[in-house]
Amino acid sequence: MRRFLLVLRWSLLLLFILAAGTVITAWFVDFRQTDQELVEEFKGQRIQPTVHRYQVKDGSGQPRTIRFMETPALAVDSALPVVLFVHGAPSSLSFFNEFFKDTNLLNRAQLVAVDRPGYGYSDFGRVETSIVKQAEFLQPLIDRYKKAPYLMVVGSSYGGSVSARLAMNNPEAVNHVVFVSSALGPGLERTYPISHWVDTPLLRWGIPPLLRLANDEKLAHRQALEAILPDWPKIEANITMLHGQRDELVYPTNVSFAQQHLVNAQVKQFLLPENRHDIVFNKREYMTDILLDILTSRKLQQETKPKEMALEGKKAAKGLYSSVLIP
């Protein structure tokens, strides 16, 4: 018994030290880069992204600032498809920096990444727990690229929830959605008891803004997902799902949930047996290959359609010509 109490005491002490260290670190690390730091990040690349901002108004008429990063759409590349990356929590658009360094992707698409409301430099610390409203704040990005020949939205974790809403709101504009470790079904994710503890007035003041943001979204996530539940049939885009079978944060059952509710979309899934909630980090090249495959398939379909139309035209003309000759 004495040995057990000693082990328990040291275990609790270790957990406390780890928790305290995480909180202290979070006060100094906010997972975001300034505009200048992003310029330095991509310095020397042939294709360099630029940073932009726009403003929208919330329900009360107050302005919201949204920051995003995009690679240039040059005149010669006016027909490039667009890939829009939406991050999870806690994070920022910098989460996708490595994709903006991949020459294969850069040559095949215009890349865009956005700081979700409250993260990065989109009014950092100003939380918005409604998926519906977050999608409204990001709608100007859809409007900006809606004339692109192809628009793909890639959502990671909580970003997948927002990406789903964007696809619901824009069935005519969004052609493909890639859900990566995405939280889509109400309640199909882990909420640790500490999330409720740190939300109490006694502890909340000591939590860094970044963690507080993520925690607020976490605690309101089920209700936010329930609010968009009736609109899943509105999604008509093609869907690709990547999920780790060992994901203990956002459960793999989100994949089956999506398949059941995406009644008007074609769904392809990739379940990775060895992965947890780490696909963007540990399977980035694999994920890039999937994005390139989607872009290649889209291009082949575009090239095939004119040929099929020409062939059908020839057949129709031949049929018409024969009908004239035959009495």
C-alpha positions in Angstrom: 0.0 0.0 0.0 2.8 2.4 0.9 4.5 1.6 -2.4 1.3 2.2 -4.3 0.8 5.6 -2.6 4.3 6.6 -3.5 3.9 5.7 -7.1 0.5 7.5 -7.2 2.0 10.6 -5.7 4.9 10.7 -8.1 2.5 10.0 -11.0 0.3 12.9 -10.0 3.3 15.2 -9.6 4.5 14.3 -13.0 1.1 14.9 -14.6 1.0 18.3 -12.8 4.4 19.2 -14.1 3.5 18.2 -17.6 0.2 20.2 -17.5 1.9 23.2 -16.0 4.7 23.0 -18.5 2.2 22.8 -21.4 0.3 25.9 -20.1 3.4 27.9 -19.6 4.8 27.0 -23.0 1.5 27.9 -24.6 1.8 31.4 -23.2 4.9 31.9 -25.4 4.1 29.6 -28.4 1.0 30.5 -30.3 1.6 28.5 -33.5 1.4 31.5 -35.8 3.8 33.5 -38.0 3.7 37.2 -38.8 3.5 38.3 -42.4 7.2 39.0 -42.4 8.0 35.6 -41.0 6.0 34.0 -43.7 7.9 36.0 -46.3 11.2 34.7 -44.8 9.7 31.1 -44.7 9.3 31.0 -48.5 12.2 33.3 -49.5 14.0 31.9 -52.5 11.2 29.9 -53.9 10.2 30.3 -57.6 6.5 30.5 -56.6 6.1 32.5 -53.4 2.8 33.0 -51.6 1.5 36.4 -50.6 -0.5 37.3 -47.5 -3.8 39.2 -47.7 -6.6 40.3 -45.3 -10.3 41.1 -45.7 -13.0 42.2 -43.4 -16.5 40.9 -42.8 -19.2 41.8 -40.3 -20.5 39.5 -37.6 -24.1 39.2 -36.5 -23.8 42.3 -34.3 -22.3 44.4 -37.1 -18.8 44.3 -35.6 -16.0 43.8 -38.2 -14.0 40.6 -38.3 -10.6 40.4 -39.9 -9.6 37.3 -41.8 -6.0 36.6 -43.0 -5.2 34.2 -45.8 -2.2 33.3 -47.9 -2.2 32.4 -51.6 0.2 31.5 -54.4 -0.1 33.7 -57.5 -2.5 32.9 -60.3 -0.4 34.1 -63.2 -2.1 35.0 -66.5 -0.6 31.9 -68.2 -2.0 29.8 -65.3 -5.5 31.3 -65.3 -7.0 27.9 -65.7 -5.3 26.5 -62.6 -7.5 24.7 -60.1 -7.6 26.1 -56.5 -6.8 24.1 -53.3 -8.0 25.9 -50.1 -6.6 24.5 -46.8 -8.6 25.0 -43.6 -6.7 24.2 -40.3 -7.9 22.6 -37.1 -7.2 23.7 -33.4 -5.0 24.9 -32.0 -3.3 26.0 -35.2 -3.0 28.6 -38.0 -2.4 28.7 -41.7 1.3 27.9 -41.1 0.1 24.4 -40.4 0.2 23.9 -44.2 3.5 25.5 -44.9 5.1 22.4 -46.3 2.5 22.0 -49.0 3.4 25.5 -50.1 6.9 24.3 -50.7 6.0 21.3 -52.8 6.8 22.0 -56.4 4.5 19.4 -57.8 1.5 21.0 -56.1 2.7 24.5 -56.9 2.9 23.6 -60.6 -0.6 22.0 -60.6 -2.8 24.4 -58.5 -3.1 27.7 -56.9 -2.7 27.1 -53.2 -4.6 29.0 -50.5 -4.5 28.7 -46.7 -6.6 30.7 -44.2 -6.4 31.6 -40.5 -9.7 30.5 -39.1 -11.6 33.1 -37.0 -9.7 33.7 -33.8 -6.5 31.9 -34.9 -3.3 33.2 -36.4 -3.9 36.8 -37.3 -7.6 36.5 -37.9 -8.5 38.5 -34.7 -6.3 36.2 -32.5 -8.1 35.2 -29.3 -11.6 36.3 -30.5 -13.4 33.0 -30.4 -16.3 31.9 -32.6 -17.8 28.6 -31.7 -20.5 28.4 -34.4 -19.5 26.4 -37.5 -22.3 28.2 -39.4 -20.8 31.6 -38.6 -17.2 30.5 -39.2 -18.2 29.4 -42.7 -19.9 32.8 -43.2 -16.7 34.6 -42.3 -14.8 32.4 -44.9 -17.4 32.8 -47.6 -15.5 35.7 -49.3 -12.7 33.2 -50.1 -15.2 30.9 -51.9 -16.5 34.0 -53.8 -12.9 34.9 -54.7 -12.2 31.6 -56.3 -15.6 30.5 -57.6 -14.6 31.2 -61.2 -11.7 28.8 -60.9 -12.1 25.8 -63.1 -12.0 23.5 -60.1 -12.1 24.3 -56.3 -11.0 21.8 -53.8 -11.3 22.4 -50.0 -9.0 20.5 -47.7 -10.1 20.5 -44.0 -8.1 19.1 -41.1 -9.7 18.2 -37.8 -12.0 21.0 -36.8 -11.3 22.6 -40.2 -13.1 19.6 -41.7 -16.3 20.8 -39.9 -16.0 24.2 -41.4 -15.1 22.8 -44.8 -18.3 20.7 -44.7 -20.4 23.8 -44.1 -18.7 25.6 -46.9 -19.6 22.8 -49.3 -23.2 22.8 -48.0 -23.4 26.5 -48.7 -21.8 26.3 -52.1 -22.7 23.1 -54.0 -22.2 24.9 -57.3 -18.7 26.2 -56.5 -17.0 23.5 -54.4 -16.0 20.6 -56.6 -14.1 18.4 -54.1 -13.7 18.2 -50.3 -10.8 16.3 -48.6 -11.5 15.6 -45.0 -8.3 14.8 -43.0 -8.9 13.5 -39.5 -12.0 15.5 -39.6 -14.6 15.9 -36.8 -17.9 15.6 -38.5 -20.4 13.6 -36.4 -21.8 15.1 -33.2 -20.1 13.5 -30.2 -17.7 11.4 -32.3 -14.6 12.8 -30.6 -12.9 12.7 -27.2 -13.4 15.5 -24.7 -11.1 15.2 -21.7 -12.4 16.0 -18.2 -9.7 18.7 -18.0 -11.6 20.6 -20.8 -14.5 21.2 -18.4 -12.2 22.0 -15.4 -10.3 24.8 -17.2 -13.5 26.3 -18.4 -14.4 27.2 -14.8 -13.9 30.9 -13.8 -11.3 30.0 -11.3 -8.9 28.4 -13.9 -10.0 30.1 -17.1 -8.0 33.3 -16.5 -4.7 31.4 -16.4 -5.2 29.6 -19.7 -3.3 31.0 -22.7 -5.6 32.4 -25.5 -4.6 29.7 -28.0 -5.6 26.9 -25.6 -8.7 28.8 -24.5 -9.8 29.1 -28.1 -9.4 25.4 -28.8 -11.1 24.5 -25.6 -14.1 26.8 -26.2 -14.5 25.2 -29.7 -14.2 21.7 -28.2 -16.9 22.2 -25.6 -19.3 23.7 -28.1 -18.5 21.4 -31.0 -21.3 18.9 -30.5 -23.9 21.6 -30.6 -22.3 23.3 -33.5 -22.3 20.0 -35.5 -25.9 19.3 -34.6 -26.8 22.7 -36.1 -25.6 21.7 -39.5 -26.8 18.1 -39.3 -29.9 18.6 -41.6 -27.8 20.1 -44.4 -25.5 17.2 -45.2 -27.6 16.3 -48.3 -26.8 19.7 -49.8 -23.2 18.6 -50.4 -22.7 17.5 -54.0 -18.9 17.7 -54.2 -16.8 14.7 -54.6 -15.4 13.6 -51.2 -12.1 12.0 -50.1 -11.6 11.0 -46.5 -8.2 10.3 -44.8 -8.4 9.1 -41.3 -6.1 7.2 -38.9 -7.7 4.0 -37.5 -5.8 4.6 -34.2 -7.1 8.2 -33.9 -8.2 8.5 -30.3 -9.0 12.2 -30.5 -11.4 12.3 -33.4 -12.7 8.8 -33.8 -12.6 6.9 -37.1 -16.4 6.5 -36.8 -16.6 10.0 -38.3 -15.9 8.3 -41.7 -18.9 6.0 -41.5 -21.0 9.0 -40.2 -20.0 11.0 -43.3 -20.8 8.1 -45.7 -24.3 7.7 -44.2 -25.1 11.4 -44.5 -23.4 12.3 -47.9 -26.3 11.0 -49.9 -25.6 13.2 -52.9 -21.9 12.9 -53.1 -19.4 10.3 -54.2 -17.1 9.2 -51.3 -13.7 7.7 -51.4 -12.0 6.7 -48.1 -8.4 6.0 -47.0 -8.2 4.5 -43.5 -4.6 4.4 -42.3 -4.1 1.6 -39.8 -1.0 2.9 -38.1 -2.0 6.6 -37.8 -3.5 8.6 -35.0 -4.5 12.3 -35.3 -1.2 13.0 -37.1 -1.8 12.6 -40.8 -0.8 16.1 -41.9 2.5 15.8 -40.1 3.4 12.1 -40.6 1.8 11.4 -43.9 2.2 14.6 -45.7 3.7 13.1 -48.8 1.0 10.5 -48.9 -1.6 13.2 -48.5 0.1 15.2 -51.3 0.0 12.2 -53.6 -3.8 12.0 -53.0 -4.3 15.7 -53.8 -2.2 15.3 -57.0 -4.2 12.2 -58.0 -7.5 14.2 -57.6 -6.1 17.0 -59.7 -4.8 14.6 -62.3 -8.2 12.8 -62.5 -9.9 16.1 -62.9 -7.6 17.0 -65.8 -8.1 13.7 -67.5 -11.9 14.1 -67.3 -11.6 17.5 -68.8 -9.5 16.2 -71.7 -11.8 13.3 -72.2 -15.0 15.2 -72.4 -14.2 17.2 -75.6 -13.1 14.0 -77.3 -16.4 12.2 -76.2 -18.4 15.2 -77.4 -16.5 15.2 -80.8 -17.1 11.5 -81.2 -20.8 11.8 -80.4 -21.0 14.7 -82.9 -19.5 12.5 -85.6 -21.9 9.7 -84.8 -24.8 12.0 -84.9 -23.7 13.5 -88.2 -23.2 10.1 -89.6 -26.6 9.0 -88.5 -28.2 12.1 -90.0 -26.3 11.6 -93.3 -27.4 8.0 -93.5 -31.0 9.0 -92.9 -30.9 11.4 -95.8 -29.5 8.8 -98.2 -31.8 6.0 -97.2 -35.3 6.4 -98.7 
